Amino acid sequence: PWLPAVGDGACSNVGAGCIAPDRIALMVGTSGAMRVCWATDTFTVPPGLWCYRVDRRRILLGGALSNGGNLYAWLAETLRLGSSEETERAVAAMEADGHGLTVLPFLAGERSPGWMAGARAAIAGLRLATTPLDIVRAGLEAVAYRFALIHAILAEACPQADEVVATGGALAKSPAWTQILADVLGVPLRPSAEAEGSSRGAALLALEALGLLPSLDAAPARFGPTVAPDAARHARYQDGVARQRQLYDALIPFYRGRPLP
């Protein structure tokens, strides 16, 4: 039998068990994405997001970031950090939004929700006391703030979406970043325990199409321990989200209409 190709994001959702409108998949690899997959014939695509079909019954609605694990990799190389294990421990021990920095993480431009491909990264608030680890922590938080904007739009489009599943290699290697995301979003994160989610999703879709699997629900995904948000850190992060929005509004007009380098 011949089966048509399926998008990697769609396969990732299916493989991670995110196939209903009550479960959002949050992926951080080189880039990042938040997606909801469900079977429906009626839907609206909110401004700032995108949508495409998984198959004849299901759609995938979500937003994407151009900057995820690639931002951390750039910071680690540019700031000449120590080992990833040392950096992970140090970042995890730092205070939430305690560095006084505001970051636009657009090293590779912006996708959702503003779609400003010519946007560039910025760090505001640097001082003599700023350390490389301050910049790293601020960068990870900045990516989480961009996810918060996408999450707000998805939550309005899918009000029953009360669960977020964390996927992707970057989060699998960084419990600290996973905790930051839970705190920023203010919702529990369930880490996926499927090592190859996209490959698993492709196999499940093929098995269902061939009639060898009665439904995708017949092959439930595995999850790790839930990461709970901290209410105090969540409240503090709201200030960080607001500062990032102010910096965005101030700088993005400078890049609007400019040709890409």
Salt bridges, closest charged atoms under 4 A:
ASP55 OD2 - ARG58 NH1 2.64
GLU95 OE2 - ARG236 NH1 2.23
ASP97 OD1 - ARG243 NH2 2.84
GLU110 OE2 - ARG146 NH2 3.11
GLU141 OE1 - HIS99 NE2 2.64
GLU141 OE2 - ARG137 NE 2.79
GLU163 OE1 - ARG23 NE 3.06
GLU163 OE2 - ARG190 NH1 2.70
ASP183 OD2 - ARG233 NE 2.55
GLU194 OE1 - ARG200 NE 3.66
GLU194 OE2 - ARG222 NE 3.17
GLU208 OE2 - ARG57 NH2 3.31
GLU208 OE2 - ARG58 NH2 2.76
